[in-house]
């Protein structure tokens, strides 16, 4: 789970405009190159959003309505199954929906200072609240009888403007056991005015994910880096690759700005974005995002903006050894960056797309794509 509020704004302005419902149409000539790679799941006109999140199970698609604090369950063919939740502080109510996670027939919903647990069909099971001294956790992952959580923490040094992700093991009552990992939260600084900050391009990937009996933490700020833990927080090993850094060229910058301007329109670009400017990294991060399932790691690299958005997708074993690589056009890269609107299940990467008053769910069958690759 990764939350980067600047990135969310970029996704709203760029990703959801760039990849519209019409883009899922196989007759769109701009997408002929990926025909058969991206597939439409369903479109719904249900009044959901505009701020939404997604997770998937083998049977259902769960769309969290962050605006109204509701969760909508759909079948994979788009049939509405159930809506539950509302704004409030009681059982089955949420003051926010910070994260949704599906595991072993259970849906875990993270809200401010509360974990709500439901069966896969939306039936309420229980809620757990951390003690007053525990603080507010941003996400919860089941770890046997315990949970792994993360929170933000700043240093007591007033000269240090950094915030840190802190990963912690807590007991079934969400009481702290111990912290086992921390890393600096890229994209946020104390005393910074985010409304005036430049638009960041080529953001580092910082995320965590649980799969079976392993917990994975990635951070491209440290290069190609993924740390692997057991569910007690014990570090088992690290995956590091000495990938040579790819320098961001002026051609890449021009292509990115041109694409940005073309998708948001001249008025929005000139009045709201241009005056803030763009902040480019000197080099491209080692990867865009990664997902784990059945001891396989699926890694998306950044697309080449100057080469029709072509990007490498890597299939690694659990130790990080390369098994296969495919290259596809990835114009939806900005959506894949945001873990709030993507979910990986049974070899498929599901994601949300907005268009006017409709919401579409599409998917990439990565398992099949790698199976078909020579």
GIVENKA-V862574 format. One line per field, one symbol per residue. ss: DSSP state (A for helix, B for strand, O for the rest). burial: 1 if it has 9 or more other C-alpha atoms within 8 Angstrom, else 0. A space follows every 10 residues. Layout:
BEGIN
ss->???
burial->???
END
This chain:
BEGIN
ss->OOOOAAAAAA AAAAAAAAOO AAAAOOOOAA AAAABOOBBB BBBBOOOOOO OBBBBBOOOB BBBBBOOOOB BBBBBOOOOB BBBBOOBOOO OOOBOOOOBB BBBOOBBBBB BOOBBBBBBO OOOBBBBBOO OOOOOOOOBB BBBOOBBBBB BBBBOOOOOO OBBBBBBBBB OOOOOBBBBB BBBBBBBBBO OOOOOOOOBB BOOOOBBBBB BOOBBBBBBA AAOBBBBBBB OOOOBBBBBB BOOOOBBOOA AAAAAAAAAA AAAAOAAAAA AAAOOOOBBB OOBBOOOOBB BBBOOBBBBB OOOBOOOOOB BBBBBBBOOO OBBBBBBBBO OOAAAAOOOO OBBBBOOBBB BBBBBOOBBB BBBBBAAAAA AAOO
burial->1100011101 1111111111 1011010100 1101000111 1110000010 0111111001 1111110011 1111110100 0101111000 0111111111 1100011111 1111111111 0100001111 0000001111 1110011111 1000100000 1111111111 1001110001 0000100000 0000000011 0001111111 1001111111 0011111111 1010000011 0000000100 0110110001 1011000111 0011010101 1001111111 1110011111 1111110011 1111111001 0101110111 1111111111 1111101111 1111100111 1111110011 0000
END
